[in-house]
Each structure stands twice: as C-alpha cells, then as structure tokens.
Amino acid sequence: MREDLLRRLRDHLALAEAHTAEESPLDVRSVAAALGVSPTTLYKYGFNREINASEQRQRECGHVSGREIERRSIDDQVHGLSQELEKERERNKALVARIAIMEANAARLGFDPEEMYKPILKPVRTTSRAGRGGAGRFRSGHHRGVRG
C-alpha cells in the first residue's frame, strides 16, 4: 500500500507543481484530500517532507514548463526504480546467505554440498502402469485379501 500511495503522491505532486499555489495548494491536508487518504497516513509514512519540498519548488518556479514536469516525473520514476532495485539486491543477499547456511549444514551432516546442485532425475517411464487399479484398489480393501 505504501508504494502505491507513494506513486500516486508523486504523480499528484508533479502535476500540482505545474500550477500555481491557488490552483493546486501543496499542503498536507490538501494533498491528502486529493489522494483520498487521511493526513495522518501521509505523516506516518513521512510523505510530508516530499510535499513540503514540492511546495517549495512550486513557490520558487511559479509556473513550470511541460518539459520540466516531464523531467521531474522521469526523475521520480528513476528514484522509485532505484529503490526497488536496492530491495531486490537485499533480497538476493539474503538468499545467498541462506544457501551458504544450507551448504554448511549439508557438510556438517556428512553430505557433499555439491550433491545439492545436481538435477533431480526423471522417473523411469519405460513400462506403462495403466490398468493397475491405482489408489482406488487400496481403498476398497482388495489389497488385504478381503472381498467386498
């Protein structure tokens, strides 16, 4: 939910910065109302800092060109993707650490850790098992010699 709200917030801020403060006020309450969330939620995630920075840019720039808006939007997208990449790197590090622990435990238990990387062999399927009765035969009691 945080990422979705952050994306919506950045989209709203990029559009609002292109307008005057009278047309699109950039304070926490106004932004919260525009996004349909509580101002407390914006404070909780620390988005008030982005809103304040955006308000400052709005005051400094006045009316910004379309090209500037596009550049800011692209910068925000790059920033978001960089954060996602960092999360994935951390996840990757955690997985590598987990594999190292598995290898160490395999060696401790007397298994060759390299055996863990061999592919699993496919079952032999040279003979057909069709018509053998399958699991249904066992449920009916035929395997114990009981007829019924």
C-alpha positions as CSV (number, residue, x, y, z in Angstrom):
1,M,0.0,0.0,0.0
2,R,2.9,2.4,0.8
3,E,4.4,2.0,-2.7
4,D,1.1,2.6,-4.4
5,L,0.4,5.7,-2.3
6,L,3.9,7.0,-2.9
7,R,3.4,6.6,-6.7
8,R,0.1,8.4,-6.5
9,L,1.6,11.1,-4.4
10,R,4.5,11.7,-6.7
11,D,2.2,11.8,-9.7
12,H,-0.1,14.3,-7.9
13,L,2.9,16.5,-6.8
14,A,4.3,16.5,-10.3
15,L,1.0,17.8,-11.7
16,A,0.4,20.2,-8.9
17,E,3.8,21.8,-9.2
18,A,2.9,22.9,-12.7
19,H,0.1,25.0,-11.4
20,T,0.0,28.0,-9.1
21,A,-0.4,27.6,-5.4
22,E,-4.0,28.9,-5.7
23,E,-4.9,26.3,-8.3
24,S,-3.2,23.4,-6.6
25,P,-2.3,24.0,-3.0
26,L,0.5,21.8,-1.8
27,D,0.0,21.3,1.9
28,V,-0.6,18.0,3.7
29,R,-4.3,18.5,4.1
30,S,-5.0,19.5,0.5
31,V,-2.8,16.6,-0.9
32,A,-4.5,14.1,1.5
33,A,-7.9,15.2,0.3
34,A,-6.8,15.0,-3.4
35,L,-5.5,11.5,-2.8
36,G,-8.4,10.4,-0.7
37,V,-6.4,9.5,2.3
38,S,-6.0,10.8,5.9
39,P,-3.4,13.4,6.5
40,T,-2.2,11.1,9.4
41,T,-1.3,8.5,6.8
42,L,0.9,10.9,4.9
43,Y,2.7,11.9,8.2
44,K,3.0,8.2,9.2
45,Y,5.0,7.4,6.0
46,G,7.0,10.6,6.2
47,F,5.5,11.9,2.9
48,N,5.0,15.4,4.4
49,R,8.7,16.1,3.6
50,E,8.1,15.4,-0.1
51,I,5.0,17.6,0.0
52,N,6.9,20.4,1.7
53,A,9.8,20.1,-0.8
54,S,7.3,20.1,-3.7
55,E,5.6,23.2,-2.2
56,Q,8.9,25.0,-2.1
57,R,9.6,24.1,-5.7
58,Q,6.1,25.4,-6.6
59,R,6.8,28.7,-4.9
60,E,10.3,29.1,-6.5
61,C,9.3,28.1,-10.0
62,G,5.9,29.6,-10.3
63,H,4.5,28.1,-13.5
64,V,6.8,25.4,-14.8
65,S,7.1,24.3,-18.4
66,G,5.8,20.9,-19.6
67,R,9.3,19.8,-20.3
68,E,10.3,20.4,-16.6
69,I,7.3,18.5,-15.4
70,E,8.2,15.5,-17.7
71,R,11.8,15.7,-16.4
72,R,10.6,15.6,-12.8
73,S,8.3,12.7,-13.5
74,I,11.1,10.8,-15.0
75,D,13.4,11.6,-12.1
76,D,10.7,10.3,-9.7
77,Q,10.4,7.1,-11.7
78,V,14.1,6.6,-11.7
79,H,14.2,7.2,-8.0
80,G,11.4,4.7,-7.4
81,L,13.1,2.1,-9.7
82,S,16.4,2.6,-7.8
83,Q,14.6,1.9,-4.5
84,E,13.1,-1.3,-6.0
85,L,16.5,-2.4,-7.3
86,E,18.0,-1.9,-3.8
87,K,15.2,-4.0,-2.3
88,E,15.9,-6.8,-4.7
89,R,19.6,-6.6,-4.1
90,E,19.0,-7.0,-0.3
91,R,16.6,-10.0,-1.1
92,N,19.3,-11.5,-3.3
93,K,21.9,-11.2,-0.5
94,A,19.6,-12.9,2.0
95,L,19.1,-15.8,-0.4
96,V,22.8,-16.2,-1.0
97,A,23.3,-16.2,2.8
98,R,20.6,-18.9,3.2
99,I,22.2,-21.1,0.5
100,A,25.6,-20.8,2.3
101,I,23.9,-21.9,5.6
102,M,22.3,-24.9,3.7
103,E,25.7,-25.9,2.3
104,A,27.4,-25.6,5.7
105,N,24.7,-27.8,7.3
106,A,25.0,-30.4,4.5
107,A,28.7,-30.6,5.1
108,R,28.1,-30.8,8.9
109,L,25.7,-33.7,8.4
110,G,28.1,-35.6,6.2
111,F,26.7,-34.8,2.8
112,D,28.6,-33.5,-0.1
113,P,27.3,-29.9,-0.6
114,E,27.9,-30.2,-4.4
115,E,25.3,-33.0,-4.5
116,M,22.6,-30.4,-3.7
117,Y,23.2,-28.8,-7.2
118,K,22.7,-32.0,-9.2
119,P,19.5,-32.1,-11.2
120,I,16.8,-34.5,-10.0
121,L,16.5,-37.5,-12.3
122,K,13.2,-38.0,-14.0
123,P,11.3,-41.2,-13.1
124,V,11.7,-44.2,-15.4
125,R,8.7,-44.5,-17.6
126,T,9.6,-47.4,-19.9
127,T,6.6,-49.5,-18.8
128,S,3.0,-48.5,-18.7
129,R,1.2,-48.5,-15.4
130,A,-2.2,-48.2,-17.0
131,G,-4.8,-50.6,-15.8
132,R,-3.2,-51.5,-12.5
133,G,-6.0,-50.1,-10.4
134,G,-4.2,-47.3,-8.8
135,A,-5.1,-45.9,-5.4
136,G,-8.8,-46.9,-5.7
137,R,-7.8,-50.6,-5.4
138,F,-6.4,-50.0,-1.9
139,R,-9.4,-48.1,-0.6
140,S,-11.8,-50.9,-1.3
141,G,-9.8,-53.5,0.7
142,H,-8.6,-55.7,-2.2
143,H,-5.0,-55.5,-1.1
144,R,-5.7,-57.4,2.2
145,G,-7.5,-60.2,0.5
146,V,-10.9,-59.0,1.7
147,R,-13.6,-59.2,-0.9
148,G,-16.5,-57.0,-0.9
